[in-house]
Every structure is written in C-alpha cells, then in structure tokens.
C-alpha cells in the first residue's frame, strides 16, 4: 500500500515557535470536587477569518477525566482515572466510567437519570507512588471509543498486572479483555471498525487488535527520541481519509550531561504518522514539548494537546498529596500552561485554540466538529499555583467550538 505521503497526505512539520492567533485562555469553575455537573461557563474568543472560538466548561468536579466519547444519542461517556489512591480493597477504588446526558436540555445533568454510572471501583493509582516519578500523575481508566454498533471499548491502566482493554456491550455489560501487556494510553478504531489500534506506552509500541478474533499485531516499535529518551506513545487518532494512525509521542525522561534526569526536553516531543499496514512512519508535527493526545478531522486538520510547557517542583517520594492545607506546588508539570493547537491541512499557520489549560490529557473530535478536552490531571483537591493565586486541582471537560 502507498505511504501517506504518496497518497497526497503530506505530513505537517512545523517548528515550535507559534503565535496565539485566535487563542484563548480559560478559567476554572469549581462546583465541588466529586460531584460532576454541567457548568454554564463560556469564554468567547475574538473573531478572525475563521470565526469566533468558544471555549466552555461542560463538566466539572471530576476525578481525573481522561477519554471522552460521544454516543449516538449525544451522551458523553467519560473515563475517570480516579483519586490515585491505589486501594487494596477493590470496593474502594475510584476509577470509573460514567455517561452524562442532558435529557431535558436544561443545561445540566443534575436531574434524575442524567448522570448514569456505568462502572465504578476501577483501578486508580499515582505514578509518583508506584514509579517514583516525582510527578503527581494519576492513572486508571485511560481512553475509550464507541463502535457504530454501540459497543464501547475502554482501556484501564491499573499498573503492572492490571492492564486491560475491555469490550463493553451496548447494554453495558463487560465482555472480553482484548489486551493485557502494557498500559494503553490511547485507542482508536480503523475506518472499517474491524481493528482497534492501541498505543502501549511502556513498550513504546503501536499495535492493532482484530475485533473479530482478538488477534494482535505489532505495527511499529518507536525508536528513542532526539535526546536518547524513550518515545512514550500517548494518545492516537485515525485519519478518516486513509486510515493512517497519528500518534503523540510524549517523550520519556532524558539524562542531562551532568548525569541528572530531566522529565522531558522542550522540542523533543512530536506527532508521527504511521501507515498501519506497512508500519512506515513519518514525522507529522515536530518541535513539541508534551504532546499527549491528537485528533484529525475529515479534511486532514490536526489538533494537538500539549499538557504543559515545562516541568516544575517535582515531589519527593512519600509526599502527602491529599493535604488541603499544603503549600501550593506544581508537582511535576507547570500548571495552567496546557494548550490545544490546530495545524491546518493546507500547511497554514498553526492556531492555538485554547491556552492556559490546567494539565490537559485527552482530546475527542465530535461529529459536529467540536472538540472535547479533559483537564485537571493530578490529585483532586491538591493546592496548586494558579495564574491569579492559589487554586486546587479540579477535573473538568471543556468544549471548543467555532474555529
């Protein structure tokens, strides 16, 4: 099969230095840490040649929202990685999958039946405790995708031997586990929906899994990045035009010349394009710092989420993260420095659609063209520095439209 470039789908390769044309910052609205609600908070951008951008909080009070999917009825399925407490008692685990649906169209999901818990007590742990990363980084339910026949696929990173990719029936029953080799930070369906693509971040691989027989095929193992660090594939997106898989390479820890370790190196992160048949890879977007997820539309426009512009104030192992009276600290990632950037298919200037986001992790492109972005990675309620003074971590889902 011809490569993406041979088919006229040329990679977008831009330097990191981009402007904020039409970009927006968004503030946080806290409506309670653990009771999600639709928020009536909207920030409208200035008009430009492509229209006025709207950035709004649609769900708040979540515990580490990750993957978001929109079902056929317009409901939002949201995976939450939880509190990161790594509870030994399964009934106390806080990862979950919830469906939110504003059935009476009154702007919230507080009415009876509008917040529908699908699965609770899923795994949740903090990488700082398990892997001594120094970063307040919660893992658990990671990503999800909805099949046209109503099935839902949900990846869960429970650490070590609790790594699953659940197939969930349209009626909401858990079925097969399609994979259990590595933590699966991103999943996506092939255009014919017969294969699910998975990024395995600890193995630095992209794999394809047949939905008919569950057969697994390694597509590519990602090489080390420019500074010698592991690639750490994070989110992915499938190009609807040709089936190519776009993968965000987040970048692992790099070693400095003095022997110290750096969480990530500015400019080393990137988005790559992979032909899933041949395994051939080309750079799509280079010069990034923390590319954590990616989306692509039917026109070939690419949307990239970067979690932060820099690392800051790593924790010592054993630090107490759930003290509401603690000194506000960044805890690994520079808070409120995340961005969502549009890279036009025609090679035009990149446009920052939203800036100043607090540790965004996942992006979903809905059928109506709007983007859903999960923010607020870390221990819910932990004090952090904010742009206008101390804040606390609040998990939210924002929607970006009008671009």
Secondary structure in CASP SS format (residue, H / E / C, confidence):
PFRMAT SS
TARGET T0000
AUTHOR 0000-0000-0000
METHOD secondary structure of the structure
MODEL  1
X C 1.00
X C 1.00
X C 1.00
X C 1.00
X C 1.00
X C 1.00
X C 1.00
X C 1.00
X C 1.00
X C 1.00
X C 1.00
X C 1.00
X C 1.00
X C 1.00
X C 1.00
X C 1.00
X C 1.00
X C 1.00
X C 1.00
X C 1.00
X C 1.00
X C 1.00
X C 1.00
X C 1.00
X E 1.00
X C 1.00
X C 1.00
X C 1.00
X C 1.00
X C 1.00
X C 1.00
X C 1.00
X C 1.00
X C 1.00
X C 1.00
X C 1.00
X E 1.00
X C 1.00
X C 1.00
X C 1.00
X E 1.00
X E 1.00
X E 1.00
X E 1.00
X E 1.00
X E 1.00
X E 1.00
X E 1.00
X C 1.00
X C 1.00
X E 1.00
X E 1.00
X E 1.00
X E 1.00
X E 1.00
X E 1.00
X E 1.00
X E 1.00
X E 1.00
X E 1.00
X E 1.00
X E 1.00
X C 1.00
X C 1.00
X E 1.00
X E 1.00
X E 1.00
X E 1.00
X E 1.00
X E 1.00
X C 1.00
X C 1.00
X C 1.00
X C 1.00
X C 1.00
X E 1.00
X E 1.00
X E 1.00
X E 1.00
X E 1.00
X C 1.00
X C 1.00
X C 1.00
X C 1.00
X E 1.00
X C 1.00
X C 1.00
X C 1.00
X C 1.00
X H 1.00
X H 1.00
X H 1.00
X C 1.00
X C 1.00
X E 1.00
X E 1.00
X E 1.00
X E 1.00
X E 1.00
X E 1.00
X C 1.00
X C 1.00
X C 1.00
X C 1.00
X C 1.00
X C 1.00
X C 1.00
X C 1.00
X C 1.00
X C 1.00
X C 1.00
X C 1.00
X C 1.00
X C 1.00
X E 1.00
X E 1.00
X E 1.00
X E 1.00
X E 1.00
X E 1.00
X E 1.00
X E 1.00
X C 1.00
X E 1.00
X E 1.00
X E 1.00
X H 1.00
X H 1.00
X H 1.00
X H 1.00
X H 1.00
X C 1.00
X C 1.00
X C 1.00
X C 1.00
X C 1.00
X C 1.00
X E 1.00
X E 1.00
X E 1.00
X E 1.00
X E 1.00
X E 1.00
X E 1.00
X E 1.00
X E 1.00
X C 1.00
X C 1.00
X C 1.00
X C 1.00
X C 1.00
X E 1.00
X E 1.00
X E 1.00
X E 1.00
X E 1.00
X E 1.00
X C 1.00
X C 1.00
X C 1.00
X C 1.00
X C 1.00
X E 1.00
X E 1.00
X E 1.00
X E 1.00
X E 1.00
X E 1.00
X C 1.00
X C 1.00
X C 1.00
X C 1.00
X C 1.00
X E 1.00
X E 1.00
X E 1.00
X E 1.00
X C 1.00
X C 1.00
X C 1.00
X C 1.00
X C 1.00
X C 1.00
X E 1.00
X E 1.00
X E 1.00
X E 1.00
X E 1.00
X E 1.00
X C 1.00
X C 1.00
X C 1.00
X C 1.00
X C 1.00
X E 1.00
X E 1.00
X E 1.00
X E 1.00
X E 1.00
X E 1.00
X C 1.00
X C 1.00
X C 1.00
X C 1.00
X E 1.00
X E 1.00
X E 1.00
X E 1.00
X E 1.00
X E 1.00
X C 1.00
X C 1.00
X C 1.00
X C 1.00
X C 1.00
X E 1.00
X E 1.00
X E 1.00
X E 1.00
X E 1.00
X E 1.00
X C 1.00
X C 1.00
X C 1.00
X C 1.00
X C 1.00
X C 1.00
X C 1.00
X C 1.00
X C 1.00
X C 1.00
X C 1.00
X E 1.00
X E 1.00
X E 1.00
X E 1.00
X E 1.00
X E 1.00
X C 1.00
X C 1.00
X C 1.00
X C 1.00
X C 1.00
X C 1.00
X E 1.00
X E 1.00
X E 1.00
X E 1.00
X E 1.00
X C 1.00
X C 1.00
X C 1.00
X C 1.00
X E 1.00
X E 1.00
X C 1.00
X C 1.00
X C 1.00
X C 1.00
X C 1.00
X E 1.00
X E 1.00
X C 1.00
X C 1.00
X C 1.00
X C 1.00
X C 1.00
X C 1.00
X E 1.00
X E 1.00
X E 1.00
X E 1.00
X E 1.00
X E 1.00
X C 1.00
X C 1.00
X C 1.00
X C 1.00
X C 1.00
X C 1.00
X E 1.00
X E 1.00
X E 1.00
X E 1.00
X E 1.00
X E 1.00
X E 1.00
X E 1.00
X C 1.00
X C 1.00
X E 1.00
X E 1.00
X E 1.00
X E 1.00
X E 1.00
X E 1.00
X C 1.00
X C 1.00
X C 1.00
X C 1.00
X C 1.00
X E 1.00
X E 1.00
X E 1.00
X E 1.00
X E 1.00
X C 1.00
X C 1.00
X C 1.00
X C 1.00
X E 1.00
X E 1.00
X C 1.00
X C 1.00
X C 1.00
X C 1.00
X C 1.00
X C 1.00
X C 1.00
X C 1.00
X C 1.00
X C 1.00
X C 1.00
X C 1.00
X C 1.00
X C 1.00
X C 1.00
X C 1.00
X C 1.00
X C 1.00
X C 1.00
X E 1.00
X E 1.00
X C 1.00
X C 1.00
X C 1.00
X C 1.00
X E 1.00
X E 1.00
X E 1.00
X E 1.00
X E 1.00
X E 1.00
X C 1.00
X C 1.00
X C 1.00
X C 1.00
X C 1.00
X C 1.00
X C 1.00
X E 1.00
X E 1.00
X E 1.00
X E 1.00
X E 1.00
X E 1.00
X E 1.00
X C 1.00
X C 1.00
X C 1.00
X C 1.00
X E 1.00
X E 1.00
X E 1.00
X E 1.00
X C 1.00
X C 1.00
X C 1.00
X C 1.00
X C 1.00
X E 1.00
X E 1.00
X E 1.00
X E 1.00
X E 1.00
X C 1.00
X C 1.00
X C 1.00
X C 1.00
X C 1.00
X C 1.00
X C 1.00
X E 1.00
X E 1.00
X E 1.00
X E 1.00
X C 1.00
X C 1.00
X E 1.00
X E 1.00
X E 1.00
X E 1.00
X C 1.00
X C 1.00
X E 1.00
X E 1.00
X E 1.00
X E 1.00
X E 1.00
X E 1.00
X E 1.00
X C 1.00
X C 1.00
END
